[in-house]
């Protein structure tokens, strides 16, 4: 992400994430911290960000990758803030 900004290139994210695992191991690996870090970084990015939902878009991981200024998705795909 920072490289795209440094090179003044647009950042394209392809989203196909079924949802975050809500288990103890995920929290031990700081899954929520990684999502928060990604959201913060994308909100400060000074380059174009395009998010394309190509599959599932469930949970915080999809929201983190989906922070964008424009988006495209196929009719049969959804971007959800919760795990389906």
N, C-alpha and C positions, 0 to 999 in steps of 0.2 A: 504494500500500500504506500509506504513511504517512497519507494523507488518510483512508482507511477507519478507521485507528486513531484519528486525531484526531476524526473525526466519530462514533466509536463505532458504526460500521456493520460488518457482516460483509463479509469479502472473499471473493468467489467467483471461482475461476479455471477457465476452460474450456480443457482441454488437447487440442490436436490438433497435435502436433509430430512429424514423421517422424524426427527425430534430428539431432544436430549434425553439421556438415560437418567431417571431421577434417583438412582441408587447412591449408596454411601461411597462406593468407589469413585463415582463421577465427582463428588464433592471433594474427596481426598486428592483428586487430580486437578482440582480448582477449575472445573468446567464453568461455573458461574463467573469466576474471575476472568476467564478467557473471553467469554461473551461480553462482559462489561468493558474489558480493555478494547475489544474490537469496535464496540459501539462508540466509545469515546474517541478512538482514533479516526473512525470514519466521519464523525461529526466535526472534526477539526480539519479534515483533508481539504486542500485547496485545488482539487482537480475534479473533473467530471467523474461521476460514479453512476454506472448503469447496472441494475440488477435484473437478471433474467431467471425466472422460475422455470426450470426444465423438468422438474419432477415434483417430489413432495417439498413442502415448505413449512414444516411444523416446528414449533418451539423457539426458544431463544436464539439458537444457532442460526436459524433462518432469518430471524429479525436482525441479528447482528450483521449478517452478510447482505441483508436486504435494505440496509440504511442507504438510501440513494436519493438522487434528484429526479430520476426517471426510472420507470420499470416496464417490463413486458412479460406477459405470461400467456400460455396457451389456455384455452377455455377450461380444459379439464384439470388444471393445476390451481392450487390455492396457497396463499401465504398466510399462515395462522400464527398467532401469538402463544398458542398452547399446543401441547402434544395431542394429536388426533386420537 
